[in-house]
């Protein structure tokens, strides 16, 4: 089992994930059969004009949850929507800024990739890291750099053909897949 699943650390992690297969199960989404473990999911990004208020409310709810929960866990799909071609894409503006807000609250990033291969669902987790970008940079550049750090970490867990604009060789210490 990966080291980040040891008791205390497991609850201080922000998990970012990608799904190139269909993604109907969203962590934190309310299910009438079981209690919610946290805030509801946000509307997809970029939001339709009628979803902007709901998206802002969801972001505020996540930040409140992180500040009030003793050991918060947040699951994100930074792209905010499935890509038609099934490859990794750059998150919309503002996602990097949101992930930096989570990092300032003490959460670390555990990149996760979820994809289908040979008829099996594959889940890969990478090493956790602290998301850091110089506060001296302009806000738009901080947002972009934070998003790129996270997306490059996710891309390193995907098969080359799914990495999209983040195509780069996988590092030799990239963990193996867990097929479900």
Helices and strands as residue ranges (DSSP letters): G 3-5, H 7-10, E 13-19, G 49-51, H 52-68, E 74-76, H 95-104, E 108-117, E 120-129, H 139-155, G 160-162, G 164-166, E 178-179
